[in-house]
Amino acid sequence: MPHEPKPGPPGDSPGPGAHAERDPSARFRRSDTSRLEAISDGVFAVALTLLVLELNDPPHRNGGLPRALLHQWPAYVGYVASFSYVGVIWLNHHQAFARIRSVDRALSGWNLALVGITSALAFPTSVVSETLSESATGRDARTAVALYAFVAALMCTAWLVLYRFLLGRPGLMEPHVEPGYLRHGVTRSAVGVVAYVLAGLLGVFVTPLVALGVFVVLPVFYFLTTEGMPKRGATG
């Protein structure tokens, strides 16, 4: 909710109404996080739904269903990697906004960029699933994993920008936020950018299967470090 300025003694300074008259938009520059969280949760739900729609009954002859199901293994790997990634993004988003007290226009914009990239993850997932089902080592497969790595790295970049933005806007944060939480978020995001870029390069110049392995493992890293990089000697 917008924070109203505290009124001074009568006749000492103009009250809130006078400020509002001079700048009618001042009280609307910040708001609570409920609407932003609601639309974000909606986008995450749609993104997860789009992923499961990529799991289809494969074409097959009579008696050939088991082989056809095994043949589309890249679709299962892509689903697990992307579902885990979006799920961890939602968890990180929830943890972040539990520490954010209010939002302004800039934060709303960065958040929209974040959820926009999240919703786009279904596209490279579909490309990887269909392309690797045809060939797991060809040129198209290398292009497919490079596309996935690019979108995933873009997602980590969005988180990196968001955390750095919040570092410069301490007034948007709750007073109880742990020291170092935002810097830990910056570190985790930077790790993701580097890891996904390396995965894309390995997928192009070595084998796409290595990239797939990284795509599956990285969400586990983010799940284990959801509230920041673990510290030595930290207790539960």
GUGUMAR-458302 format. One line per 10 residues: number of its first residue (from 1); for each residue x, y, z of N, C-alpha, C. Coordinates in Angstrom, 2 decimals. Atoms other than C-alpha are relative to their C-alpha. Example, Ala and Ser with C-alpha at 12.3 -4.5 7.8 and 13.67 -1.06 7.14 Angstrom:
1 = 0.89/-1.19/0.00/12.30/-4.50/7.80/0.90/1.20/0.00 ~ -0.82/-1.19/-0.06/13.67/-1.06/7.14/-0.77/1.09/0.73
//
This chain:
1 = 0.84/-1.19/0.00/0.00/0.00/0.00/0.89/1.25/0.00 ~ -0.80/-1.22/-0.01/1.25/3.56/-0.62/0.17/0.54/1.40 ~ -0.29/-0.53/-1.33/2.88/5.16/2.40/-0.29/1.50/0.01 ~ 0.36/-1.41/-0.11/1.30/8.49/3.34/1.03/0.72/0.87 ~ -0.93/-0.74/-0.86/3.66/11.17/4.72/-0.63/0.33/1.33 ~ 0.52/-0.31/-1.33/3.35/11.78/8.41/-0.33/1.49/0.10 ~ 0.37/-1.41/-0.12/1.44/15.04/9.13/0.77/0.67/1.12 ~ -0.70/-0.75/-1.03/3.29/17.70/11.07/-0.99/0.77/0.86 ~ 0.89/-0.81/-0.85/1.90/20.09/13.69/-0.83/0.94/-0.85 ~ 0.87/-0.89/0.76/-1.01/22.27/12.55/0.71/1.31/-0.33
11 = -0.59/-1.25/0.45/0.21/25.19/10.51/1.50/-0.06/-0.19 ~ -1.45/0.09/0.11/3.80/23.90/10.54/0.43/-0.36/-1.41 ~ -0.34/0.44/1.35/3.86/22.15/7.17/-1.26/-0.45/-0.68 ~ 1.20/0.44/0.71/1.37/21.27/4.45/-0.25/-1.47/0.23 ~ 0.38/1.39/-0.23/-0.52/18.03/5.00/0.05/-0.81/-1.26 ~ -0.03/0.89/1.15/-0.82/15.07/2.66/-0.81/0.52/-1.16 ~ 0.85/-0.48/1.09/-3.61/16.71/0.70/0.71/1.03/-0.85 ~ -0.72/-1.01/0.76/-1.38/19.63/-0.26/1.03/-0.64/-0.91 ~ -0.97/0.71/0.82/1.34/17.26/-1.48/-0.69/-0.66/-1.18 ~ 0.72/0.70/1.06/-1.22/15.28/-3.48/-0.45/0.97/-1.08
21 = 0.43/-0.96/0.99/-2.47/18.46/-5.12/1.16/0.41/-0.89 ~ -1.16/-0.38/0.81/1.05/19.41/-6.22/0.44/-1.14/-0.91 ~ -0.42/1.16/0.79/1.82/15.89/-7.45/-1.02/-1.11/0.17 ~ 1.07/0.99/-0.19/-1.36/13.81/-7.85/0.45/-1.44/-0.18 ~ -0.41/1.38/0.26/0.58/10.77/-9.06/0.93/-0.56/1.07 ~ -1.01/0.45/-0.96/2.93/10.59/-6.06/-0.45/-1.22/0.78 ~ 0.47/1.10/-0.84/0.74/8.26/-4.02/-0.18/-1.30/-0.77 ~ 0.21/1.20/0.80/0.43/5.82/-6.94/1.31/-0.56/-0.56 ~ -1.26/0.45/0.56/4.13/5.40/-7.70/0.44/-1.34/0.57 ~ -0.32/1.28/-0.61/4.42/2.47/-5.33/-1.29/-0.67/0.44
31 = 1.16/0.75/-0.46/1.96/-0.27/-4.46/0.50/-1.29/0.62 ~ -0.43/1.27/-0.57/1.98/-3.58/-2.64/0.23/-1.00/-1.13 ~ -0.44/0.97/1.00/3.10/-6.74/-4.40/-1.09/-0.96/-0.45 ~ 1.01/1.05/0.22/-0.20/-8.65/-4.52/-0.37/-0.16/-1.47 ~ 0.40/0.10/1.40/-1.20/-7.81/-8.10/1.13/-0.56/-0.86 ~ -1.15/0.49/0.77/2.29/-8.43/-9.44/0.22/-1.49/0.24 ~ -0.15/1.42/-0.30/2.50/-11.78/-7.67/-1.11/-0.81/-0.65 ~ 1.13/0.72/0.59/-0.95/-12.76/-8.96/0.22/-0.25/-1.48 ~ -0.20/0.19/1.44/-0.14/-12.16/-12.62/1.21/-0.89/-0.26 ~ -1.18/0.85/0.16/3.27/-13.81/-12.20/-0.36/-1.47/0.22
41 = 0.42/1.37/-0.26/1.74/-16.94/-10.66/-0.84/-0.54/-1.16 ~ 0.81/0.42/1.13/-0.75/-17.04/-13.54/0.86/-0.38/-1.20 ~ -0.89/0.30/1.12/2.03/-16.91/-16.13/0.78/-1.28/0.26 ~ -0.73/1.23/-0.32/4.01/-19.61/-14.33/-0.90/-1.23/-0.20 ~ 0.94/1.12/0.16/0.91/-21.85/-14.28/-0.21/-0.32/-1.48 ~ 0.17/0.22/1.44/0.38/-21.36/-18.02/1.26/-0.61/-0.60 ~ -1.27/0.52/0.53/4.07/-22.00/-18.73/0.15/-1.49/0.31 ~ -0.07/1.42/-0.37/3.93/-25.31/-16.84/-0.98/-0.83/-0.82 ~ 1.00/0.71/0.78/0.76/-26.29/-18.69/0.45/-0.18/-1.44 ~ -0.48/0.10/1.37/2.31/-25.54/-22.09/1.04/-1.11/-0.15
51 = -1.03/1.03/0.07/5.18/-27.88/-21.27/-0.61/-1.39/-0.09 ~ 0.59/1.34/0.00/2.97/-30.88/-20.57/-0.74/-0.27/-1.30 ~ 0.69/0.19/1.27/1.11/-30.30/-23.84/0.93/-0.53/-1.08 ~ -0.96/0.53/0.97/4.32/-31.28/-25.66/0.12/-1.51/0.08 ~ -0.05/1.46/-0.12/3.93/-34.87/-24.43/-1.20/-0.59/-0.72 ~ 1.08/0.50/0.85/1.89/-36.50/-27.18/0.11/-1.50/-0.21 ~ 0.02/1.40/0.40/0.87/-39.99/-28.21/0.75/-0.11/-1.32 ~ -0.80/0.04/1.23/3.56/-40.85/-30.80/-0.68/-0.86/-1.07 ~ 0.53/0.85/1.08/2.52/-42.19/-34.22/0.69/-1.35/0.00 ~ -0.57/1.34/-0.03/3.02/-45.94/-34.40/-0.93/-0.99/-0.69
61 = 0.79/1.09/0.55/1.87/-49.12/-36.06/-0.51/-0.88/1.13 ~ 0.55/0.93/-0.99/-0.09/-51.82/-34.29/1.12/-0.81/0.64 ~ -1.04/0.71/-0.72/2.15/-53.28/-31.60/1.30/0.77/0.13 ~ -1.25/-0.76/-0.03/4.77/-50.58/-32.05/0.04/1.13/1.01 ~ 0.06/-1.11/-0.96/3.75/-48.30/-29.18/1.20/0.03/0.94 ~ -1.14/-0.07/-0.92/6.53/-49.34/-26.75/1.23/0.62/-0.65 ~ -1.17/-0.55/0.68/9.22/-48.59/-29.31/-0.19/1.49/-0.30 ~ 0.28/-1.41/0.31/7.55/-45.32/-30.32/0.14/0.87/1.25 ~ -0.13/-0.76/-1.24/7.36/-44.22/-26.69/1.47/0.18/0.39 ~ -1.42/-0.10/-0.31/11.05/-44.97/-26.18/0.71/0.95/-0.96
71 = -0.65/-0.82/1.02/11.92/-43.17/-29.40/-0.12/1.49/0.31 ~ 0.16/-1.42/-0.30/10.59/-39.87/-28.08/0.56/0.37/1.38 ~ -0.63/-0.28/-1.29/12.85/-39.90/-25.00/0.44/1.46/0.15 ~ -0.36/-1.40/-0.20/14.07/-36.35/-25.74/-1.15/0.86/0.52 ~ 1.16/-0.75/-0.50/10.53/-35.12/-25.07/-0.10/-0.12/1.51 ~ 0.07/0.20/-1.45/10.67/-36.62/-21.57/1.10/0.80/0.70 ~ -1.12/-0.74/-0.60/14.10/-35.13/-20.85/-0.28/1.50/-0.03 ~ 0.33/-1.42/0.11/12.99/-31.74/-22.14/-1.07/0.42/0.98 ~ 1.08/-0.32/-0.94/9.84/-31.87/-20.04/0.53/0.07/1.43 ~ -0.55/0.01/-1.36/11.72/-32.79/-16.86/0.87/1.23/0.24
81 = -0.90/-1.15/-0.16/14.37/-30.10/-17.44/-0.77/1.31/0.10 ~ 0.72/-1.27/0.04/11.91/-27.33/-18.29/-1.00/0.13/1.14 ~ 0.94/-0.06/-1.12/9.26/-28.24/-15.70/0.74/0.32/1.29 ~ -0.79/-0.26/-1.20/11.94/-28.32/-13.02/0.48/1.44/0.03 ~ -0.52/-1.37/0.08/13.36/-25.02/-14.24/-1.10/1.01/0.33 ~ 1.10/-0.94/-0.27/10.00/-23.21/-14.27/-0.46/-0.13/1.45 ~ 0.40/0.19/-1.39/9.10/-24.77/-10.91/0.94/0.70/0.97 ~ -0.97/-0.66/-0.87/12.31/-23.50/-9.34/-0.08/1.52/-0.17 ~ 0.19/-1.44/0.22/11.76/-20.09/-10.96/-1.17/0.51/0.84 ~ 1.15/-0.40/-0.82/8.35/-19.94/-9.28/0.39/0.04/1.48
91 = -0.42/0.05/-1.40/9.91/-20.95/-5.95/0.90/1.19/0.34 ~ -0.88/-1.16/-0.22/12.65/-18.32/-6.28/-0.79/1.30/0.01 ~ 0.83/-1.20/0.09/10.06/-15.73/-7.27/-0.78/0.19/1.30 ~ 0.75/-0.07/-1.26/7.98/-16.56/-4.19/0.91/0.46/1.14 ~ -0.93/-0.38/-1.06/11.02/-16.30/-1.92/0.43/1.46/-0.13 ~ -0.42/-1.39/0.21/12.07/-13.00/-3.48/-1.09/0.98/0.42 ~ 1.07/-0.95/-0.28/8.67/-11.34/-3.22/-0.48/-0.09/1.45 ~ 0.25/0.02/-1.44/8.31/-12.49/0.38/0.86/1.04/0.71 ~ -0.92/-0.98/-0.57/11.14/-10.02/0.99/-0.18/1.40/-0.60 ~ 0.25/-1.29/0.64/9.82/-7.20/-1.21/-1.26/0.61/0.61
101 = 1.12/-0.66/-0.68/7.55/-4.70/0.54/-0.92/0.70/-0.98 ~ 0.81/-0.75/0.96/6.37/-2.60/-2.40/0.68/-0.01/-1.35 ~ -0.53/0.00/1.36/6.83/-2.30/-6.16/-0.21/1.38/-0.61 ~ 0.17/-1.22/0.78/7.35/0.66/-8.44/-0.07/-0.39/-1.48 ~ 0.17/0.28/1.42/7.05/0.99/-12.20/1.18/-0.79/-0.57 ~ -1.18/0.68/0.53/10.62/-0.11/-12.90/0.02/-1.47/0.41 ~ 0.02/1.39/-0.45/10.33/-3.25/-10.77/-1.09/-0.78/-0.72 ~ 1.06/0.67/0.75/7.04/-4.08/-12.46/0.47/-0.36/-1.41 ~ -0.50/0.27/1.34/8.76/-3.79/-15.83/0.99/-1.15/-0.04 ~ -0.97/1.10/-0.05/11.65/-6.06/-14.87/-0.69/-1.32/0.29
111 = 0.73/1.23/-0.30/9.22/-8.58/-13.43/-0.74/-0.51/-1.24 ~ 0.67/0.42/1.23/7.22/-8.60/-16.68/0.98/-0.63/-0.98 ~ -1.02/0.61/0.86/10.43/-9.28/-18.59/0.34/-1.40/0.47 ~ -0.32/1.31/-0.58/11.18/-12.16/-16.23/-1.06/-1.04/-0.34 ~ 1.05/0.98/0.26/7.80/-13.85/-16.59/-0.22/-0.19/-1.50 ~ 0.12/0.14/1.45/7.78/-13.15/-20.33/0.98/-1.02/-0.54 ~ -0.99/0.98/0.43/10.98/-15.11/-20.83/-0.38/-1.39/0.50 ~ 0.44/1.29/-0.53/9.62/-17.86/-18.59/-1.04/-0.65/-0.89 ~ 1.06/0.55/0.85/6.55/-18.28/-20.77/0.53/-0.44/-1.35 ~ -0.58/0.37/1.30/8.80/-18.52/-23.85/0.78/-1.30/0.06
121 = -0.83/1.20/-0.13/10.65/-21.56/-22.47/-0.63/-1.21/-0.69 ~ 0.66/1.12/0.67/8.05/-23.88/-24.00/0.46/-0.14/-1.45 ~ -0.42/0.06/1.41/9.30/-22.97/-27.50/1.29/-0.78/-0.19 ~ -1.21/0.81/0.19/12.92/-24.20/-27.21/-0.15/-1.43/0.51 ~ 0.25/1.37/-0.47/11.67/-27.19/-25.22/-0.61/-0.85/-1.11 ~ 0.63/0.71/1.11/9.46/-28.18/-28.15/1.00/-0.27/-1.12 ~ -1.00/0.18/1.06/12.30/-27.64/-30.63/0.98/-1.10/0.35 ~ -0.93/1.04/-0.44/14.70/-29.78/-28.59/-0.65/-1.38/-0.07 ~ 0.68/1.29/-0.04/12.14/-32.56/-28.14/-0.19/-0.57/-1.40 ~ 0.28/0.49/1.35/11.19/-32.81/-31.81/1.28/-0.26/-0.78
131 = -1.23/0.13/0.78/14.69/-32.32/-33.23/0.83/-1.19/0.46 ~ -0.81/1.11/-0.49/16.50/-34.78/-30.97/-0.70/-1.33/-0.16 ~ 0.69/1.25/0.28/13.79/-37.37/-31.57/0.36/-0.52/-1.38 ~ -0.43/0.40/1.34/14.94/-37.37/-35.19/1.46/-0.41/-0.01 ~ -1.43/0.29/-0.07/18.67/-37.27/-34.47/0.58/0.74/1.20 ~ -0.56/-0.60/-1.22/20.57/-36.65/-31.23/1.39/0.56/-0.22 ~ -1.37/-0.44/0.23/23.86/-35.77/-32.90/0.16/0.89/-1.22 ~ -0.12/-0.77/1.23/23.10/-33.90/-36.11/0.12/1.50/0.23 ~ -0.14/-1.45/-0.06/23.48/-30.24/-36.94/-1.24/0.66/0.60 ~ 1.23/-0.58/-0.55/19.84/-29.51/-36.15/-0.08/-0.19/1.51
141 = 0.01/0.25/-1.45/20.22/-31.11/-32.71/0.90/1.00/0.72 ~ -0.92/-0.97/-0.60/23.17/-28.84/-31.98/-0.62/1.39/0.04 ~ 0.69/-1.29/0.03/21.17/-25.82/-33.05/-1.10/0.06/1.06 ~ 1.12/0.05/-0.95/18.24/-26.92/-30.88/0.48/0.22/1.43 ~ -0.48/-0.18/-1.37/20.27/-27.20/-27.67/0.61/1.38/0.20 ~ -0.52/-1.36/-0.10/21.98/-23.90/-28.44/-1.14/1.00/0.22 ~ 1.16/-0.86/-0.19/18.55/-22.27/-28.70/-0.51/-0.10/1.44 ~ 0.47/0.19/-1.38/17.47/-23.77/-25.37/0.95/0.69/0.97 ~ -0.98/-0.61/-0.89/20.71/-22.66/-23.71/-0.10/1.52/-0.03 ~ 0.12/-1.46/0.13/20.23/-19.13/-25.06/-1.18/0.53/0.81
151 = 1.18/-0.46/-0.73/16.70/-18.77/-23.65/0.20/-0.18/1.50 ~ -0.23/0.23/-1.43/17.72/-20.31/-20.31/1.00/1.01/0.57 ~ -0.97/-1.01/-0.45/20.74/-17.99/-20.06/-0.65/1.37/0.07 ~ 0.73/-1.27/-0.03/18.45/-15.08/-20.90/-0.85/0.10/1.27 ~ 0.78/0.03/-1.24/16.24/-16.14/-17.98/0.89/0.34/1.21 ~ -0.92/-0.29/-1.11/19.21/-16.13/-15.61/0.45/1.46/-0.02 ~ -0.37/-1.41/0.12/20.20/-12.72/-16.96/-1.10/0.90/0.55 ~ 1.12/-0.78/-0.53/16.73/-11.40/-16.14/0.01/0.00/1.53 ~ -0.11/0.07/-1.47/17.14/-12.63/-12.55/1.17/0.85/0.48 ~ -1.17/-0.78/-0.38/20.60/-11.07/-12.40/-0.32/1.49/0.03
161 = 0.37/-1.41/0.07/19.24/-7.69/-13.49/-0.98/0.35/1.12 ~ 0.99/-0.26/-1.04/16.31/-7.98/-11.06/0.64/0.14/1.37 ~ -0.67/-0.06/-1.31/18.53/-8.71/-8.06/0.86/1.26/0.11 ~ -0.84/-1.20/-0.04/20.93/-5.91/-8.97/-0.86/1.27/0.11 ~ 0.92/-1.13/-0.11/18.01/-3.53/-9.40/-0.45/0.18/1.45 ~ 0.45/-0.08/-1.39/16.76/-4.38/-5.90/1.12/0.43/0.94 ~ -1.12/-0.49/-0.80/20.25/-3.80/-4.50/0.05/1.52/0.02 ~ 0.00/-1.45/0.07/19.90/-0.22/-5.64/-1.29/0.65/0.47 ~ 1.28/-0.51/-0.49/16.34/0.13/-4.27/-0.32/-0.61/1.36 ~ 0.25/0.61/-1.31/16.59/-0.84/-0.58/-1.35/0.38/0.59
171 = 1.29/-0.42/-0.52/13.39/1.09/0.11/-1.15/-0.89/-0.43 ~ 1.05/0.92/0.45/11.41/-1.55/-1.79/-0.01/-1.29/0.81 ~ -0.15/1.26/-0.71/12.61/-4.34/0.51/-0.56/0.08/1.41 ~ 0.42/0.10/-1.39/11.24/-5.52/3.83/1.22/0.23/0.91 ~ -1.13/-0.26/-0.89/13.37/-4.52/6.84/0.67/-1.27/0.53 ~ -0.54/1.22/-0.61/13.88/-8.16/7.92/0.85/-0.82/-0.97 ~ -0.73/0.78/1.00/15.70/-9.27/4.74/1.41/-0.33/0.51 ~ -1.31/0.43/-0.46/18.82/-11.30/5.52/1.11/0.78/-0.70 ~ -1.15/-0.67/0.63/22.12/-9.49/4.93/0.61/-0.92/-1.06 ~ -0.63/0.79/1.05/23.60/-10.68/1.67/-0.96/-0.78/-0.87
181 = 0.95/0.78/0.80/20.37/-12.21/0.30/0.05/0.39/-1.48 ~ 0.02/-0.45/1.39/20.35/-10.08/-2.84/1.32/-0.29/-0.70 ~ -1.29/0.30/0.62/24.07/-10.52/-3.46/0.13/-1.49/-0.28 ~ 0.03/1.43/0.28/23.62/-14.27/-3.15/-0.81/-0.28/-1.26 ~ 0.81/0.16/1.20/20.89/-13.98/-5.76/0.76/0.39/-1.25 ~ -0.82/-0.41/1.13/23.25/-12.10/-8.06/1.00/-1.10/-0.36 ~ -0.98/1.05/0.23/25.87/-14.83/-7.63/-0.64/-1.22/-0.66 ~ 0.68/1.17/0.55/23.42/-17.65/-8.32/-0.42/0.24/-1.44 ~ 0.42/-0.33/1.36/22.11/-15.88/-11.41/1.19/0.01/-0.95 ~ -1.20/-0.04/0.84/25.62/-15.27/-12.74/0.50/-1.41/-0.29
191 = -0.38/1.40/0.22/26.43/-18.96/-12.24/-0.86/-0.61/-1.09 ~ 0.90/0.55/1.00/23.38/-19.83/-14.31/0.31/0.50/-1.40 ~ -0.34/-0.55/1.31/24.33/-17.48/-17.15/1.21/-0.73/-0.57 ~ -1.23/0.65/0.46/27.82/-18.97/-17.37/-0.25/-1.47/-0.32 ~ 0.23/1.43/0.18/26.61/-22.57/-17.00/-0.81/-0.29/-1.26 ~ 0.81/0.24/1.19/23.95/-22.32/-19.70/0.74/0.36/-1.28 ~ -0.81/-0.34/1.17/26.31/-20.57/-22.11/1.00/-1.12/-0.29 ~ -0.93/1.12/0.18/28.90/-23.32/-21.54/-0.72/-1.24/-0.51 ~ 0.77/1.15/0.47/26.20/-25.96/-22.00/-0.31/0.12/-1.48 ~ 0.27/-0.20/1.42/25.24/-24.43/-25.33/1.23/-0.23/-0.85
201 = -1.23/0.20/0.76/28.86/-24.36/-26.48/0.39/-1.47/-0.06 ~ -0.29/1.43/-0.01/29.41/-27.97/-25.41/-0.96/-0.76/-0.91 ~ 0.98/0.65/0.85/26.21/-28.96/-27.18/0.29/0.19/-1.47 ~ -0.31/-0.29/1.41/27.37/-27.34/-30.41/1.31/-0.65/-0.43 ~ -1.33/0.42/0.41/31.04/-28.31/-30.41/0.40/-1.39/0.48 ~ -0.31/1.35/-0.47/31.02/-31.62/-28.50/-1.16/-0.93/-0.35 ~ 1.19/0.80/0.29/27.61/-33.32/-28.34/-1.20/0.61/0.70 ~ 1.20/-0.53/-0.64/24.05/-32.19/-27.64/-0.38/-0.72/1.29 ~ 0.36/0.77/-1.18/23.74/-34.93/-25.02/0.61/0.60/1.27 ~ -0.62/-0.66/-1.15/26.16/-33.10/-22.71/-0.84/1.20/0.43
211 = 0.85/-1.15/-0.31/24.01/-29.99/-22.95/-1.28/-0.43/0.70 ~ 1.22/0.50/-0.65/20.91/-32.02/-22.08/0.25/-0.33/1.46 ~ -0.34/0.33/-1.38/22.65/-33.28/-18.96/0.08/1.24/0.88 ~ -0.09/-1.25/-0.76/23.43/-29.72/-17.85/-1.38/0.59/0.22 ~ 1.35/-0.55/-0.12/19.84/-28.66/-18.53/-0.79/-0.68/1.12 ~ 0.71/0.73/-1.05/18.60/-31.35/-16.14/0.59/0.28/1.38 ~ -0.68/-0.15/-1.29/21.20/-30.76/-13.40/-0.16/1.41/0.58 ~ 0.01/-1.37/-0.52/21.06/-26.96/-13.13/-1.23/0.34/0.85 ~ 1.13/-0.28/-0.90/17.48/-26.77/-11.76/0.17/-0.59/1.40 ~ -0.26/0.59/-1.31/18.65/-29.07/-8.95/0.87/0.96/0.83
221 = -0.85/-0.98/-0.68/21.37/-26.55/-8.08/-0.83/1.17/0.51 ~ 0.81/-1.14/-0.42/18.83/-23.74/-7.99/-1.00/-0.37/1.09 ~ 0.91/0.43/-1.07/16.44/-25.76/-5.86/0.73/-0.07/1.33 ~ -0.76/0.16/-1.24/19.15/-26.51/-3.30/0.49/1.33/0.56 ~ -0.51/-1.30/-0.45/20.18/-22.84/-3.13/-1.08/1.08/-0.17 ~ 1.11/-0.91/0.28/16.74/-21.22/-3.39/0.11/1.31/0.77 ~ -0.07/-1.21/-0.81/17.33/-18.75/-0.55/1.40/0.58/0.07 ~ -1.35/-0.55/0.04/20.96/-18.03/-1.43/1.05/-1.08/0.10 ~ -1.10/0.95/-0.06/24.32/-19.72/-1.61/0.19/-0.47/1.43 ~ -0.19/0.48/-1.37/24.81/-22.00/1.42/1.32/0.48/0.58
231 = -1.21/-0.47/-0.67/27.31/-20.75/3.98/0.59/-1.12/0.84 ~ -0.67/0.98/-0.84/29.87/-22.86/5.77/-0.36/0.23/1.46 ~ 0.33/-0.10/-1.41/28.89/-23.63/9.30/-1.41/0.42/0.28 ~ 1.39/-0.40/-0.22/25.28/-22.61/8.71/-0.78/-1.16/0.57 ~ 0.83/1.03/-0.59/22.79/-24.53/10.77/-1.40/0.16/-0.48 ~ 1.33/0.00/0.51/19.30/-25.52/9.77/-0.90/0.95/0.60
//
